Amino acid sequence: MNQTRLGSLIEAIINVVIGFAINFTANMLIFPLFGFHITARDNLLLGLIYTVISVARSYCIRRWFNAKLHMVAQAAATAIKRN
């Protein structure tokens, strides 16, 4: 079964939103331990930039994987038909 482009996009967005929440909290807790003091606003803006990058990355990887999986399935089906 193939995943639609919309399905891939929704999966990527949900994955990144969860990651954003984890990363935002981790930055606020961990940065000060290393001497970096970042405001919540700056952390939010930085997180938004990385979020856009992450959604694009996740979407592209999902589409690539889906295409490769589809190719493998077609090759297997062709091999089975020959036998």
C-alpha positions as CSV (number, residue, x, y, z in Angstrom):
1,M,0.0,0.0,0.0
2,N,1.4,3.4,-1.0
3,Q,1.2,6.5,1.1
4,T,-0.3,9.5,-0.6
5,R,1.7,12.8,-0.8
6,L,-0.9,14.3,1.6
7,G,-0.5,11.4,4.0
8,S,3.3,11.9,3.8
9,L,3.0,15.6,4.5
10,I,0.6,15.0,7.5
11,E,2.9,12.4,8.9
12,A,5.9,14.7,8.6
13,I,4.1,17.6,10.2
14,I,2.9,15.6,13.2
15,N,6.4,14.1,13.7
16,V,8.0,17.6,13.6
17,V,5.4,19.2,15.9
18,I,6.1,16.6,18.5
19,G,9.8,17.0,18.0
20,F,9.4,20.8,18.2
21,A,7.8,20.6,21.6
22,I,10.5,18.2,22.9
23,N,13.3,20.4,21.5
24,F,11.8,23.7,22.8
25,T,11.6,22.3,26.3
26,A,15.1,20.6,26.1
27,N,16.7,23.9,24.9
28,M,15.2,25.8,27.8
29,L,16.6,23.3,30.2
30,I,19.9,22.3,28.7
31,F,21.2,25.5,27.1
32,P,21.8,27.2,30.5
33,L,23.9,24.3,31.6
34,F,26.4,25.1,28.8
35,G,26.3,28.9,29.4
36,F,23.8,29.7,26.7
37,H,21.0,31.9,27.8
38,I,18.2,32.1,25.3
39,T,14.8,33.8,25.7
40,A,11.6,31.9,25.0
41,R,11.0,34.1,22.0
42,D,14.4,33.4,20.5
43,N,14.0,29.7,21.2
44,L,10.6,29.8,19.5
45,L,12.0,31.6,16.4
46,L,15.0,29.3,16.2
47,G,12.7,26.3,16.6
48,L,10.4,27.5,13.8
49,I,13.4,27.8,11.4
50,Y,14.5,24.2,12.2
51,T,10.9,23.1,12.0
52,V,10.5,24.2,8.4
53,I,13.7,22.4,7.5
54,S,12.6,19.3,9.4
55,V,9.2,19.1,7.7
56,A,10.9,19.4,4.3
57,R,13.4,16.7,5.2
58,S,10.8,14.3,6.7
59,Y,8.5,14.7,3.7
60,C,11.4,14.1,1.2
61,I,12.6,11.0,3.0
62,R,9.1,9.6,3.3
63,R,8.4,10.1,-0.4
64,W,11.8,8.6,-1.3
65,F,11.2,5.6,1.0
66,N,7.7,5.1,-0.4
67,A,9.0,5.1,-4.0
68,K,11.7,2.6,-3.2
69,L,9.3,0.4,-1.3
70,H,6.9,0.5,-4.2
71,M,9.7,-0.4,-6.6
72,V,10.7,-3.4,-4.5
73,A,7.1,-4.6,-4.3
74,Q,6.7,-4.4,-8.0
75,A,10.0,-6.3,-8.6
76,A,8.8,-9.0,-6.2
77,A,5.4,-9.3,-7.9
78,T,7.1,-9.6,-11.3
79,A,9.5,-12.3,-10.0
80,I,6.5,-14.2,-8.5
81,K,4.6,-14.0,-11.7
82,R,7.6,-15.5,-13.7
83,N,7.7,-18.5,-11.4
